Amino acid sequence: MSADAQPLTASEDRQWATMSHFGGILGFFPSLVIYLVMRDRGPFTAQESKEALNFTLPPTILAVLANLFALIDGLGSIFAVVAALIWLALTVFAVKAGIHVNKGEPYRYALNLRLIK
């Protein structure tokens, strides 16, 4: 923790942990930023932002690839639907996790590769 960074209060810790999951609506970027910036300031934020990052990273990569393949003539519409379905699933799981974490309870995604240790 840097010299000017204060530890988070319990309320702030829960808030940042919640935002790391809700950020999954936008892919893995919000949880990555929260993990890198806030992990040393609150244990709940560190734990939950890492969980959110591990969950959102693979589907975000798949959605980006699907969107790139959507540019291909002929099969593009299939990949566009796949990308939309990935985003929809990511949104549903992120909101469900965010609501759970906002209650102050840790959340574990059923299918999570946990690439970041």
N, C-alpha and C positions, 0 to 999 in steps of 0.2 A: 504494500500500500504506500502511495506517495505521502510525503510529509503533510500536504494540505488536504488530503482526502480523509474525511471523517467516516467512521463506521456508520452504517445505516441503522436507523431505529427499527424496531420490530415491524412497525407499520410500513416504513419505506422498503424494508427487505421483502415483505409480502407483496408490496406494490410492484417492485421491479421484477420479482419472480413471476407475477401474474402477467406483466407486460411481455416478458420473454416468450410466454406461450401464446398470448394473443398476437404477437408479432409474426407467428407462423403463417398468418394469412398472407403475409408478404414474402414468404419463403424463409430461408435460413438467415438472412442478413440481420434482422433485428435481434435475434437470439445470439448471434455471433458478437455483435457490438456490445450487447448487455453483458455477455460472458466476459469479454476482454476488458471492459471498462469497470464493471461493478463486482466481479467475482471476489475480489479481496476485501470488499466492504461489507458484505453480508453473506452468511453461510447458506441461507435459504435461497438467495438469488444465485449464488454459485451453483448450488445443486440443481435448481430448476432450469436455469438458463442452459446448463450443460445437457440436461435431459431434452429440452426443447431443441437445442442445436443438433443433437444426435438424431432426433426424430425428423426434423425438417430438412436436413442436408440431402439425403438421398432422393426424396421426392422432388425437391427443387431442381436438382441436377437432371432428373428424368423429365420434368416439365420443360426445362430449357431445351433439352434434346428433342422432345416431342414438338416443341414450337419450331425448332429449326427444320425438322423433317416435314412439318406442315407446309413448308415452302415448296415442296416437291409436287410437281403436277401429277394429277391422278390420285395418288395416295395421301395427298396433303390434308384432305378433309378428315380422314380417319385419325391422323396424328393430332389435328386440332381438337377433335373430340376427346382424345386421350389426354391431352394437356389440360383441357377444361375439367375433366373428371379428376385428374390428379389434384388440381387446385381446389376443387370442391371438397374432396376428401381431406386434404390438408387443412382447409378452413374449418370443417366440422370438428376434426380432432383437436385442432388448436383452441377453438372456442370452448370445447368440453374441458380440456385440460386447464385453460385459464380460469374458468369458473370454479373448478375444483381447488386450484392453488390459491385463488382469492379467499377461500375459506381458511387458509393457513395450513392446509394438508398437502403433503407431497403427492405428486402425480407420477405414475409410471405408465408409459405407452405400452400396450400389449406387444406390438411389433416395433422393436427399436434395436438398431444395430449397435448402438453405443460405441461408436468409433472414437470419440473423444473420451479419454479416461480421466 
